Amino acid sequence: MKHNDMRLFDGLRINKSITLKNRLFFSSVGLDLATEDGLFSDALYSFYKDMIDGDMGMVKIGNSTVSPTSRLHATGLALYNSKHAKALEPIINYAAEKDVLLVIQLQHYGSQGSTKHTGVPLLSPSGQYCKKMTRKFPDDTIMAMSLESVRQVINEFAIAASLVKQAGGKAIQIQAGNGYLISSFLSPYTNHRCDDYGGNDRNRGRILIEIIQEIQLRTNNELAIFVRLGIDDCFDEDIGQKPEFMRCIVEEMEKLGVAGIECSICIGETFGRFLNGYDQSIKNRLFEGAMLIKSFTSTIPVGCTGLVRSIDDAESLLQQYKLDYIGMARGLLADPKLFLKYNANVPGNVCRFDGYCFRDKSNPELDRVYCCVNPDYLRNPLIKYE
């Protein structure tokens, strides 16, 4: 198919000052290549420069923790002081030169972090551990959040957003998916509170709405705010988050003028369903859920990321599910120039979806995320996963 027949190559207006030049984006991934102080490093600059040079409309920098008390890996990216903001300036400026919207994802790990690097208990809406993480970090402790700690987290997200603005950034994404802290508030599986932050769909989403409001207040509404929204915890049983629970939250985000929603599914306990090979049923579940979320709003662009194999696949999904934009993560990790190569009718590297790249981060034998097919960071063939 020629690109002038494809919606993927069309521009997309986000707000009065931002229009994406096309509808493909690189979704946020946790590379954990920062310095031990959490600063954006040369290795991260090189990686994201390659993504920006791939000429997609938007690139999202993943997992910038908003709090010194929320960490997972020793070299995770951080964004809670002016040094962190200063380190982001070169990549923000480079993206602006290339007309690519750079979005900084703001993260709080919640119960899916570790106390190993902080020495303080993990935070959770109701004191519930992530079963996957307790197997990995059996000595971690956890606490149910007080109203004071809820307000503190809201404040930390707002400070981080202000730092993005200080660095010259135009957009942030709130990580409210995949079982991390804000996602764990949204889900009835992990939120058993009986106060204003639990008990029904609207209350479970209150912390997300208040974070958005506080960011808008602190930044004079000058940042585009995207949300990575966990819409399905992906349990086989009838438990946890479901797309149909999200209507009132999406409606509230619409009133606040949220710039875009990126739908995501699975939490720590179920994320293996995404990582263990290519699962068409999980992919269908994600895109069908995203289409339902799209029906809840008439103004917010809605898209998603997950198991997108190629540019043709992205276009097909965009049209089939009537979405506004679409992301790739592992597909572009395998080949950042995939979009450009498609235009030039040149074959690109094809992701195998084996999930090994996600396992690299926890492998003590490795220093970064590698790939099976990308020659720029090819995994040592001696590294084997079961």
Disulfide bonds with the S-S distance in Angstrom:
none
